[in-house]
Amino acid sequence: MLRTEHSRVQTESESPRETEYRLFSEVTRVLMSVGASDRSSEEFRQAIDRNRRLWAALRADLESEANWLARDLKAKLISLALWVDRHSEIVLDSQAEVGPLIAVNRTIMEGLVT
């Protein structure tokens, strides 16, 4: 219960940028841990799916009229989200590696801390 309360207080006090960083960090950590796993395993598929859902949520936010980012930056990030979706499908079909997904997430995380 104490851990749950701590998590609730942490997420309530986070800025949107901190929340995005935390989510990318969690998803990326899981991708790294399953990167060498059997691609047919449920754990592997769930990790790829969670990353896709994170990027889909980011894309939905970027497409929202309420998003304050500059138009050109939004367009680049939306394009990246589309690439993540396509690359994820190729990874699930065992035709590509997880590494590029991890690299993209890390780059986004670096941008969130600057």
N, CA, C and O atoms as a Tinker XYZ file with bonds, in Angstrom:
   456  protein
     1  N      0.815000   -1.186000    0.000000    73     2
     2  CA     0.000000    0.000000    0.000000    64     1     3
     3  C      0.861000    1.254000    0.000000    63     2     4     5
     4  O      0.538000    2.221000   -0.690000    81     3
     5  N      1.953000    1.256000    0.761000    73     3     6
     6  CA     2.827000    2.412000    0.802000    64     5     7
     7  C      3.421000    2.692000   -0.571000    63     6     8     9
     8  O      3.530000    3.851000   -0.973000    81     7
     9  N      3.806000    1.645000   -1.294000    73     7    10
    10  CA     4.357000    1.815000   -2.647000    64     9    11
    11  C      3.315000    2.430000   -3.575000    63    10    12    13
    12  O      3.639000    3.317000   -4.365000    81    11
    13  N      2.078000    1.973000   -3.488000    73    11    14
    14  CA     1.002000    2.517000   -4.316000    64    13    15
    15  C      0.781000    3.984000   -3.993000    63    14    16    17
    16  O      0.620000    4.798000   -4.902000    81    15
    17  N      0.771000    4.333000   -2.721000    73    15    18
    18  CA     0.582000    5.728000   -2.310000    64    17    19
    19  C      1.744000    6.588000   -2.810000    63    18    20    21
    20  O      1.531000    7.696000   -3.301000    81    19
    21  N      2.956000    6.084000   -2.685000    73    19    22
    22  CA     4.131000    6.810000   -3.177000    64    21    23
    23  C      4.028000    7.052000   -4.685000    63    22    24    25
    24  O      4.309000    8.152000   -5.161000    81    23
    25  N      3.626000    6.026000   -5.430000    73    23    26
    26  CA     3.479000    6.152000   -6.877000    64    25    27
    27  C      2.417000    7.182000   -7.231000    63    26    28    29
    28  O      2.602000    7.976000   -8.154000    81    27
    29  N      1.301000    7.173000   -6.500000    73    27    30
    30  CA     0.224000    8.128000   -6.764000    64    29    31
    31  C      0.711000    9.557000   -6.535000    63    30    32    33
    32  O      0.468000   10.434000   -7.363000    81    31
    33  N      1.400000    9.797000   -5.412000    73    31    34
    34  CA     1.906000   11.133000   -5.103000    64    33    35
    35  C      2.931000   11.561000   -6.142000    63    34    36    37
    36  O      2.950000   12.719000   -6.561000    81    35
    37  N      3.784000   10.630000   -6.558000    73    35    38
    38  CA     4.803000   10.940000   -7.563000    64    37    39
    39  C      4.156000   11.370000   -8.865000    63    38    40    41
    40  O      4.541000   12.393000   -9.430000    81    39
    41  N      3.187000   10.620000   -9.353000    73    39    42
    42  CA     2.584000   10.945000  -10.635000    64    41    43
    43  C      1.739000   12.206000  -10.560000    63    42    44    45
    44  O      1.603000   12.921000  -11.552000    81    43
    45  N      1.171000   12.484000   -9.391000    73    43    46
    46  CA     0.393000   13.720000   -9.244000    64    45    47
    47  C      1.290000   14.955000   -9.251000    63    46    48    49
    48  O      0.849000   16.037000   -9.638000    81    47
    49  N      2.543000   14.803000   -8.825000    73    47    50
    50  CA     3.444000   15.952000   -8.742000    64    49    51
    51  C      4.356000   16.092000   -9.961000    63    50    52    53
    52  O      5.127000   17.049000  -10.043000    81    51
    53  N      4.280000   15.170000  -10.892000    73    51    54
    54  CA     5.117000   15.222000  -12.092000    64    53    55
    55  C      4.589000   16.263000  -13.075000    63    54    56    57
    56  O      3.386000   16.500000  -13.185000    81    55
    57  N      5.530000   16.870000  -13.778000    73    55    58
    58  CA     5.148000   17.711000  -14.909000    64    57    59
    59  C      4.838000   16.786000  -16.082000    63    58    60    61
    60  O      5.238000   15.622000  -16.062000    81    59
    61  N      4.138000   17.273000  -17.100000    73    59    62
    62  CA     3.892000   16.423000  -18.272000    64    61    63
    63  C      5.185000   15.891000  -18.888000    63    62    64    65
    64  O      5.243000   14.746000  -19.338000    81    63
    65  N      6.202000   16.718000  -18.904000    73    63    66
    66  CA     7.495000   16.306000  -19.463000    64    65    67
    67  C      8.111000   15.180000  -18.638000    63    66    68    69
    68  O      8.660000   14.226000  -19.189000    81    67
    69  N      8.015000   15.299000  -17.313000    73    67    70
    70  CA     8.545000   14.250000  -16.431000    64    69    71
    71  C      7.760000   12.945000  -16.611000    63    70    72    73
    72  O      8.338000   11.859000  -16.584000    81    71
    73  N      6.458000   13.060000  -16.792000    73    71    74
    74  CA     5.637000   11.873000  -17.015000    64    73    75
    75  C      6.039000   11.201000  -18.319000    63    74    76    77
    76  O      6.196000    9.981000  -18.367000    81    75
    77  N      6.206000   11.992000  -19.381000    73    75    78
    78  CA     6.631000   11.420000  -20.657000    64    77    79
    79  C      7.973000   10.727000  -20.512000    63    78    80    81
    80  O      8.156000    9.621000  -21.020000    81    79
    81  N      8.916000   11.365000  -19.824000    73    79    82
    82  CA    10.228000   10.754000  -19.638000    64    81    83
    83  C     10.103000    9.433000  -18.878000    63    82    84    85
    84  O     10.710000    8.433000  -19.262000    81    83
    85  N      9.317000    9.434000  -17.803000    73    83    86
    86  CA     9.153000    8.220000  -16.997000    64    85    87
    87  C      8.555000    7.095000  -17.837000    63    86    88    89
    88  O      9.024000    5.958000  -17.775000    81    87
    89  N      7.530000    7.402000  -18.617000    73    87    90
    90  CA     6.898000    6.378000  -19.448000    64    89    91
    91  C      7.853000    5.836000  -20.502000    63    90    92    93
    92  O      7.938000    4.624000  -20.703000    81    91
    93  N      8.576000    6.734000  -21.179000    73    91    94
    94  CA     9.554000    6.277000  -22.172000    64    93    95
    95  C     10.641000    5.437000  -21.506000    63    94    96    97
    96  O     11.091000    4.440000  -22.071000    81    95
    97  N     11.062000    5.838000  -20.311000    73    95    98
    98  CA    12.088000    5.092000  -19.594000    64    97    99
    99  C     11.607000    3.685000  -19.251000    63    98   100   101
   100  O     12.330000    2.711000  -19.462000    81    99
   101  N     10.386000    3.576000  -18.722000    73    99   102
   102  CA     9.841000    2.266000  -18.363000    64   101   103
   103  C      9.716000    1.362000  -19.587000    63   102   104   105
   104  O     10.122000    0.200000  -19.553000    81   103
   105  N      9.154000    1.901000  -20.666000    73   103   106
   106  CA     8.946000    1.105000  -21.877000    64   105   107
   107  C     10.283000    0.702000  -22.485000    63   106   108   109
   108  O     10.447000   -0.436000  -22.926000    81   107
   109  N     11.221000    1.610000  -22.511000    73   107   110
   110  CA    12.527000    1.330000  -23.101000    64   109   111
   111  C     13.274000    0.273000  -22.289000    63   110   112   113
   112  O     13.927000   -0.607000  -22.849000    81   111
   113  N     13.171000    0.368000  -20.991000    73   111   114
   114  CA    13.819000   -0.626000  -20.128000    64   113   115
   115  C     13.280000   -2.028000  -20.434000    63   114   116   117
   116  O     14.047000   -2.988000  -20.508000    81   115
   117  N     11.977000   -2.140000  -20.608000    73   115   118
   118  CA    11.384000   -3.446000  -20.924000    64   117   119
   119  C     11.827000   -3.915000  -22.310000    63   118   120   121
   120  O     12.139000   -5.091000  -22.497000    81   119
   121  N     11.855000   -2.999000  -23.278000    73   119   122
   122  CA    12.330000   -3.364000  -24.620000    64   121   123
   123  C     13.757000   -3.905000  -24.556000    63   122   124   125
   124  O     14.089000   -4.892000  -25.213000    81   123
   125  N     14.587000   -3.249000  -23.764000    73   123   126
   126  CA    15.972000   -3.697000  -23.634000    64   125   127
   127  C     16.044000   -5.079000  -22.991000    63   126   128   129
   128  O     16.879000   -5.900000  -23.371000    81   127
   129  N     15.181000   -5.332000  -22.031000    73   127   130
   130  CA    15.241000   -6.620000  -21.332000    64   129   131
   131  C     14.738000   -7.773000  -22.196000    63   130   132   133
   132  O     15.157000   -8.914000  -21.999000    81   131
   133  N     13.848000   -7.496000  -23.151000    73   131   134
   134  CA    13.329000   -8.581000  -24.001000    64   133   135
   135  C     13.994000   -8.612000  -25.374000    63   134   136   137
   136  O     13.680000   -9.475000  -26.194000    81   135
   137  N     14.889000   -7.697000  -25.626000    73   135   138
   138  CA    15.502000   -7.580000  -26.949000    64   137   139
   139  C     16.082000   -8.860000  -27.503000    63   138   140   141
   140  O     16.009000   -9.099000  -28.709000    81   139
   141  N     16.653000   -9.682000  -26.654000    73   139   142
   142  CA    17.261000  -10.929000  -27.117000    64   141   143
   143  C     16.343000  -12.126000  -26.878000    63   142   144   145
   144  O     16.740000  -13.272000  -27.089000    81   143
   145  N     15.130000  -11.857000  -26.443000    73   143   146
   146  CA    14.179000  -12.938000  -26.153000    64   145   147
   147  C     13.651000  -13.580000  -27.421000    63   146   148   149
   148  O     13.834000  -13.088000  -28.535000    81   147
   149  N     12.999000  -14.683000  -27.202000    73   147   150
   150  CA    12.282000  -15.361000  -28.278000    64   149   151
   151  C     11.169000  -14.440000  -28.768000    63   150   152   153
   152  O     10.310000  -14.029000  -27.988000    81   151
   153  N     11.185000  -14.124000  -30.030000    73   151   154
   154  CA    10.217000  -13.173000  -30.592000    64   153   155
   155  C      8.791000  -13.685000  -30.576000    63   154   156   157
   156  O      7.851000  -12.906000  -30.740000    81   155
   157  N      8.619000  -14.950000  -30.386000    73   155   158
   158  CA     7.260000  -15.484000  -30.323000    64   157   159
   159  C      6.723000  -15.489000  -28.888000    63   158   160   161
   160  O      5.565000  -15.834000  -28.654000    81   159
   161  N      7.572000  -15.103000  -27.934000    73   159   162
   162  CA     7.128000  -15.114000  -26.541000    64   161   163
   163  C      6.121000  -13.988000  -26.295000    63   162   164   165
   164  O      6.156000  -12.936000  -26.933000    81   163
   165  N      5.250000  -14.248000  -25.371000    73   163   166
   166  CA     4.232000  -13.249000  -25.016000    64   165   167
   167  C      4.889000  -12.005000  -24.424000    63   166   168   169
   168  O      4.435000  -10.889000  -24.679000    81   167
   169  N      5.933000  -12.178000  -23.649000    73   167   170
   170  CA     6.644000  -11.059000  -23.038000    64   169   171
   171  C      7.207000  -10.125000  -24.119000    63   170   172   173
   172  O      7.105000   -8.903000  -24.013000    81   171
   173  N      7.794000  -10.715000  -25.149000    73   171   174
   174  CA     8.356000   -9.925000  -26.248000    64   173   175
   175  C      7.252000   -9.147000  -26.957000    63   174   176   177
   176  O      7.380000   -7.944000  -27.186000    81   175
   177  N      6.182000   -9.830000  -27.297000    73   175   178
   178  CA     5.076000   -9.188000  -28.015000    64   177   179
   179  C      4.430000   -8.078000  -27.176000    63   178   180   181
   180  O      4.059000   -7.032000  -27.707000    81   179
   181  N      4.300000   -8.307000  -25.888000    73   179   182
   182  CA     3.725000   -7.284000  -25.019000    64   181   183
   183  C      4.612000   -6.049000  -24.934000    63   182   184   185
   184  O      4.115000   -4.924000  -24.897000    81   183
   185  N      5.920000   -6.259000  -24.905000    73   183   186
   186  CA     6.846000   -5.120000  -24.850000    64   185   187
   187  C      6.740000   -4.277000  -26.120000    63   186   188   189
   188  O      6.711000   -3.048000  -26.051000    81   187
   189  N      6.684000   -4.928000  -27.264000    73   187   190
   190  CA     6.547000   -4.201000  -28.527000    64   189   191
   191  C      5.201000   -3.486000  -28.561000    63   190   192   193
   192  O      5.122000   -2.332000  -28.983000    81   191
   193  N      4.154000   -4.158000  -28.123000    73   191   194
   194  CA     2.817000   -3.557000  -28.115000    64   193   195
   195  C      2.747000   -2.353000  -27.184000    63   194   196   197
   196  O      2.140000   -1.337000  -27.521000    81   195
   197  N      3.361000   -2.466000  -26.026000    73   195   198
   198  CA     3.345000   -1.332000  -25.084000    64   197   199
   199  C      4.062000   -0.125000  -25.683000    63   198   200   201
   200  O      3.615000    1.010000  -25.520000    81   199
   201  N      5.166000   -0.368000  -26.368000    73   199   202
   202  CA     5.883000    0.725000  -27.013000    64   201   203
   203  C      5.015000    1.352000  -28.108000    63   202   204   205
   204  O      4.962000    2.575000  -28.234000    81   203
   205  N      4.350000    0.532000  -28.883000    73   203   206
   206  CA     3.446000    1.038000  -29.929000    64   205   207
   207  C      2.332000    1.883000  -29.337000    63   206   208   209
   208  O      1.995000    2.937000  -29.875000    81   207
   209  N      1.756000    1.422000  -28.223000    73   207   210
   210  CA     0.664000    2.163000  -27.585000    64   209   211
   211  C      1.152000    3.496000  -27.034000    63   210   212   213
   212  O      0.432000    4.493000  -27.089000    81   211
   213  N      2.374000    3.518000  -26.503000    73   211   214
   214  CA     2.945000    4.773000  -26.026000    64   213   215
   215  C      3.069000    5.765000  -27.180000    63   214   216   217
   216  O      2.692000    6.930000  -27.053000    81   215
   217  N      3.598000    5.293000  -28.300000    73   215   218
   218  CA     3.763000    6.152000  -29.462000    64   217   219
   219  C      2.418000    6.559000  -30.064000    63   218   220   221
   220  O      2.281000    7.673000  -30.570000    81   219
   221  N      1.432000    5.675000  -30.013000    73   219   222
   222  CA     0.097000    6.013000  -30.510000    64   221   223
   223  C     -0.526000    7.111000  -29.644000    63   222   224   225
   224  O     -1.173000    8.023000  -30.160000    81   223
   225  N     -0.330000    7.021000  -28.348000    73   223   226
   226  CA    -0.845000    8.064000  -27.449000    64   225   227
   227  C     -0.132000    9.388000  -27.706000    63   226   228   229
   228  O     -0.759000   10.447000  -27.712000    81   227
   229  N      1.168000    9.323000  -27.915000    73   227   230
   230  CA     1.926000   10.533000  -28.223000    64   229   231
   231  C      1.426000   11.146000  -29.528000    63   230   232   233
   232  O      1.246000   12.360000  -29.625000    81   231
   233  N      1.208000   10.306000  -30.516000    73   231   234
   234  CA     0.710000   10.794000  -31.806000    64   233   235
   235  C     -0.657000   11.453000  -31.649000    63   234   236   237
   236  O     -0.899000   12.520000  -32.212000    81   235
   237  N     -1.543000   10.829000  -30.895000    73   235   238
   238  CA    -2.870000   11.413000  -30.671000    64   237   239
   239  C     -2.755000   12.778000  -30.008000    63   238   240   241
   240  O     -3.471000   13.713000  -30.366000    81   239
   241  N     -1.855000   12.888000  -29.046000    73   239   242
   242  CA    -1.645000   14.182000  -28.388000    64   241   243
   243  C     -1.092000   15.206000  -29.377000    63   242   244   245
   244  O     -1.518000   16.361000  -29.379000    81   243
   245  N     -0.159000   14.792000  -30.205000    73   243   246
   246  CA     0.436000   15.702000  -31.183000    64   245   247
   247  C     -0.588000   16.183000  -32.210000    63   246   248   249
   248  O     -0.498000   17.309000  -32.700000    81   247
   249  N     -1.549000   15.338000  -32.530000    73   247   250
   250  CA    -2.567000   15.697000  -33.510000    64   249   251
   251  C     -3.689000   16.555000  -32.914000    63   250   252   253
   252  O     -4.535000   17.080000  -33.638000    81   251
   253  N     -3.681000   16.686000  -31.600000    73   251   254
   254  CA    -4.696000   17.475000  -30.915000    64   253   255
   255  C     -4.466000   18.973000  -31.145000    63   254   256   257
   256  O     -3.332000   19.450000  -31.188000    81   255
   257  N     -5.562000   19.683000  -31.289000    73   255   258
   258  CA    -5.481000   21.148000  -31.438000    64   257   259
   259  C     -4.891000   21.800000  -30.190000    63   258   260   261
   260  O     -4.321000   22.889000  -30.265000    81   259
   261  N     -5.026000   21.139000  -29.055000    73   259   262
   262  CA    -4.540000   21.695000  -27.795000    64   261   263
   263  C     -3.025000   21.567000  -27.631000    63   262   264   265
   264  O     -2.452000   22.167000  -26.722000    81   263
   265  N     -2.374000   20.796000  -28.497000    73   263   266
   266  CA    -0.926000   20.619000  -28.381000    64   265   267
   267  C     -0.229000   21.898000  -28.791000    63   266   268   269
   268  O     -0.486000   22.435000  -29.868000    81   267
   269  N      0.652000   22.387000  -27.935000    73   267   270
   270  CA     1.297000   23.684000  -28.125000    64   269   271
   271  C      2.633000   23.625000  -28.862000    63   270   272   273
   272  O      3.227000   24.673000  -29.116000    81   271
   273  N      3.117000   22.461000  -29.206000    73   271   274
   274  CA     4.411000   22.372000  -29.903000    64   273   275
   275  C      4.333000   23.028000  -31.282000    63   274   276   277
   276  O      3.263000   23.131000  -31.881000    81   275
   277  N      5.479000   23.462000  -31.759000    73   275   278
   278  CA     5.560000   24.063000  -33.092000    64   277   279
   279  C      5.130000   23.050000  -34.144000    63   278   280   281
   280  O      5.388000   21.853000  -34.017000    81   279
   281  N      4.477000   23.545000  -35.172000    73   279   282
   282  CA     3.912000   22.693000  -36.226000    64   281   283
   283  C      4.964000   21.768000  -36.854000    63   282   284   285
   284  O      4.695000   20.586000  -37.066000    81   283
   285  N      6.153000   22.294000  -37.150000    73   283   286
   286  CA     7.171000   21.456000  -37.787000    64   285   287
   287  C      7.669000   20.352000  -36.851000    63   286   288   289
   288  O      7.936000   19.237000  -37.299000    81   287
   289  N      7.796000   20.652000  -35.561000    73   287   290
   290  CA     8.213000   19.637000  -34.604000    64   289   291
   291  C      7.129000   18.568000  -34.464000    63   290   292   293
   292  O      7.432000   17.377000  -34.406000    81   291
   293  N      5.878000   18.994000  -34.410000    73   291   294
   294  CA     4.776000   18.024000  -34.345000    64   293   295
   295  C      4.803000   17.108000  -35.555000    63   294   296   297
   296  O      4.644000   15.895000  -35.420000    81   295
   297  N      5.003000   17.673000  -36.732000    73   295   298
   298  CA     5.026000   16.867000  -37.954000    64   297   299
   299  C      6.151000   15.834000  -37.911000    63   298   300   301
   300  O      5.959000   14.684000  -38.307000    81   299
   301  N      7.320000   16.245000  -37.432000    73   299   302
   302  CA     8.453000   15.314000  -37.349000    64   301   303
   303  C      8.174000   14.195000  -36.347000    63   302   304   305
   304  O      8.492000   13.033000  -36.601000    81   303
   305  N      7.580000   14.551000  -35.211000    73   303   306
   306  CA     7.285000   13.537000  -34.201000    64   305   307
   307  C      6.173000   12.593000  -34.655000    63   306   308   309
   308  O      6.215000   11.399000  -34.359000    81   307
   309  N      5.184000   13.119000  -35.368000    73   307   310
   310  CA     4.128000   12.264000  -35.919000    64   309   311
   311  C      4.720000   11.295000  -36.938000    63   310   312   313
   312  O      4.367000   10.117000  -36.967000    81   311
   313  N      5.616000   11.802000  -37.766000    73   311   314
   314  CA     6.289000   10.944000  -38.735000    64   313   315
   315  C      7.073000    9.839000  -38.023000    63   314   316   317
   316  O      7.072000    8.689000  -38.461000    81   315
   317  N      7.730000   10.191000  -36.942000    73   315   318
   318  CA     8.477000    9.216000  -36.158000    64   317   319
   319  C      7.531000    8.185000  -35.536000    63   318   320   321
   320  O      7.852000    6.997000  -35.488000    81   319
   321  N      6.390000    8.627000  -35.070000    73   319   322
   322  CA     5.401000    7.707000  -34.497000    64   321   323
   323  C      4.921000    6.712000  -35.555000    63   322   324   325
   324  O      4.742000    5.529000  -35.265000    81   323
   325  N      4.718000    7.191000  -36.762000    73   323   326
   326  CA     4.313000    6.299000  -37.855000    64   325   327
   327  C      5.416000    5.291000  -38.164000    63   326   328   329
   328  O      5.144000    4.117000  -38.415000    81   327
   329  N      6.663000    5.761000  -38.144000    73   327   330
   330  CA     7.788000    4.856000  -38.374000    64   329   331
   331  C      7.848000    3.787000  -37.277000    63   330   332   333
   332  O      8.052000    2.609000  -37.569000    81   331
   333  N      7.670000    4.200000  -36.018000    73   331   334
   334  CA     7.703000    3.243000  -34.907000    64   333   335
   335  C      6.642000    2.165000  -35.115000    63   334   336   337
   336  O      6.901000    0.983000  -34.887000    81   335
   337  N      5.464000    2.567000  -35.543000    73   335   338
   338  CA     4.403000    1.596000  -35.779000    64   337   339
   339  C      4.794000    0.600000  -36.879000    63   338   340   341
   340  O      4.623000   -0.608000  -36.720000    81   339
   341  N      5.314000    1.113000  -37.982000    73   339   342
   342  CA     5.724000    0.236000  -39.089000    64   341   343
   343  C      6.886000   -0.669000  -38.681000    63   342   344   345
   344  O      6.875000   -1.867000  -38.963000    81   343
   345  N      7.879000   -0.094000  -38.022000    73   343   346
   346  CA     9.044000   -0.883000  -37.629000    64   345   347
   347  C      8.651000   -1.951000  -36.612000    63   346   348   349
   348  O      9.184000   -3.061000  -36.637000    81   347
   349  N      7.734000   -1.625000  -35.733000    73   347   350
   350  CA     7.265000   -2.606000  -34.748000    64   349   351
   351  C      6.652000   -3.814000  -35.437000    63   350   352   353
   352  O      6.877000   -4.950000  -35.020000    81   351
   353  N      5.888000   -3.576000  -36.478000    73   351   354
   354  CA     5.273000   -4.672000  -37.231000    64   353   355
   355  C      6.352000   -5.558000  -37.857000    63   354   356   357
   356  O      6.237000   -6.784000  -37.856000    81   355
   357  N      7.381000   -4.939000  -38.382000    73   355   358
   358  CA     8.479000   -5.692000  -38.997000    64   357   359
   359  C      9.239000   -6.495000  -37.938000    63   358   360   361
   360  O      9.654000   -7.626000  -38.187000    81   359
   361  N      9.416000   -5.899000  -36.752000    73   359   362
   362  CA    10.076000   -6.610000  -35.657000    64   361   363
   363  C      9.249000   -7.829000  -35.257000    63   362   364   365
   364  O      9.791000   -8.916000  -35.060000    81   363
   365  N      7.943000   -7.644000  -35.138000    73   363   366
   366  CA     7.075000   -8.758000  -34.763000    64   365   367
   367  C      7.074000   -9.866000  -35.808000    63   366   368   369
   368  O      6.841000  -11.029000  -35.481000    81   367
   369  N      7.335000   -9.510000  -37.065000    73   367   370
   370  CA     7.437000  -10.500000  -38.133000    64   369   371
   371  C      8.842000  -11.098000  -38.235000    63   370   372   373
   372  O      9.139000  -11.840000  -39.171000    81   371
   373  N      9.698000  -10.772000  -37.271000    73   371   374
   374  CA    11.080000  -11.273000  -37.200000    64   373   375
   375  C     11.932000  -10.845000  -38.393000    63   374   376   377
   376  O     12.857000  -11.557000  -38.784000    81   375
   377  N     11.625000   -9.698000  -38.964000    73   375   378
   378  CA    12.394000   -9.200000  -40.105000    64   377   379
   379  C     13.246000   -7.982000  -39.759000    63   378   380   381
   380  O     13.910000   -7.423000  -40.632000    81   379
   381  N     13.233000   -7.569000  -38.494000    73   379   382
   382  CA    14.044000   -6.429000  -38.060000    64   381   383
   383  C     14.347000   -6.588000  -36.578000    63   382   384   385
   384  O     13.740000   -7.405000  -35.885000    81   383
   385  N     15.287000   -5.800000  -36.113000    73   383   386
   386  CA    15.721000   -5.855000  -34.718000    64   385   387
   387  C     15.007000   -4.805000  -33.876000    63   386   388   389
   388  O     14.443000   -3.845000  -34.403000    81   387
   389  N     15.039000   -5.000000  -32.572000    73   387   390
   390  CA    14.430000   -4.087000  -31.613000    64   389   391
   391  C     15.303000   -2.849000  -31.400000    63   390   392   393
   392  O     14.804000   -1.795000  -31.007000    81   391
   393  N     16.591000   -2.976000  -31.655000    73   391   394
   394  CA    17.545000   -1.898000  -31.386000    64   393   395
   395  C     17.128000   -0.524000  -31.878000    63   394   396   397
   396  O     17.241000    0.437000  -31.117000    81   395
   397  N     16.651000   -0.376000  -33.111000    73   395   398
   398  CA    16.245000    0.954000  -33.570000    64   397   399
   399  C     15.094000    1.552000  -32.760000    63   398   400   401
   400  O     15.041000    2.769000  -32.584000    81   399
   401  N     14.181000    0.730000  -32.268000    73   399   402
   402  CA    13.099000    1.247000  -31.423000    64   401   403
   403  C     13.665000    1.785000  -30.111000    63   402   404   405
   404  O     13.246000    2.836000  -29.626000    81   403
   405  N     14.607000    1.061000  -29.554000    73   403   406
   406  CA    15.261000    1.494000  -28.315000    64   405   407
   407  C     16.015000    2.794000  -28.561000    63   406   408   409
   408  O     15.946000    3.714000  -27.746000    81   407
   409  N     16.729000    2.879000  -29.668000    73   407   410
   410  CA    17.508000    4.081000  -29.987000    64   409   411
   411  C     16.607000    5.305000  -30.149000    63   410   412   413
   412  O     16.942000    6.391000  -29.676000    81   411
   413  N     15.480000    5.133000  -30.809000    73   411   414
   414  CA    14.548000    6.249000  -30.991000    64   413   415
   415  C     14.006000    6.703000  -29.639000    63   414   416   417
   416  O     13.941000    7.901000  -29.363000    81   415
   417  N     13.622000    5.755000  -28.805000    73   415   418
   418  CA    13.102000    6.110000  -27.482000    64   417   419
   419  C     14.151000    6.852000  -26.662000    63   418   420   421
   420  O     13.836000    7.836000  -25.994000    81   419
   421  N     15.380000    6.389000  -26.710000    73   419   422
   422  CA    16.457000    7.050000  -25.965000    64   421   423
   423  C     16.675000    8.483000  -26.463000    63   422   424   425
   424  O     16.910000    9.394000  -25.669000    81   423
   425  N     16.596000    8.669000  -27.764000    73   423   426
   426  CA    16.752000   10.012000  -28.328000    64   425   427
   427  C     15.637000   10.928000  -27.833000    63   426   428   429
   428  O     15.889000   12.081000  -27.483000    81   427
   429  N     14.421000   10.423000  -27.801000    73   427   430
   430  CA    13.300000   11.203000  -27.284000    64   429   431
   431  C     13.539000   11.540000  -25.807000    63   430   432   433
   432  O     13.305000   12.670000  -25.378000    81   431
   433  N     13.999000   10.565000  -25.046000    73   431   434
   434  CA    14.272000   10.797000  -23.620000    64   433   435
   435  C     15.337000   11.875000  -23.440000    63   434   436   437
   436  O     15.218000   12.717000  -22.550000    81   435
   437  N     16.364000   11.859000  -24.265000    73   435   438
   438  CA    17.404000   12.892000  -24.180000    64   437   439
   439  C     16.799000   14.270000  -24.445000    63   438   440   441
   440  O     17.158000   15.242000  -23.781000    81   439
   441  N     15.883000   14.358000  -25.413000    73   439   442
   442  CA    15.234000   15.622000  -25.709000    64   441   443
   443  C     14.335000   16.102000  -24.595000    63   442   444   445
   444  O     14.125000   17.305000  -24.440000    81   443
   445  N     13.806000   15.184000  -23.822000    73   443   446
   446  CA    12.918000   15.559000  -22.719000    64   445   447
   447  C     13.668000   16.119000  -21.517000    63   446   448   449
   448  O     13.077000   16.820000  -20.695000    81   447
   449  N     14.949000   15.823000  -21.404000    73   447   450
   450  CA    15.709000   16.320000  -20.248000    64   449   451
   451  C     16.463000   17.608000  -20.561000    63   450   452   453
   452  O     17.084000   18.191000  -19.672000    81   451
   453  N     16.417000   18.048000  -21.784000    73   451   454
   454  CA    17.128000   19.308000  -22.111000    64   453   455
   455  C     16.200000   20.486000  -22.102000    63   454   456
   456  O     16.630000   21.611000  -22.354000    81   455
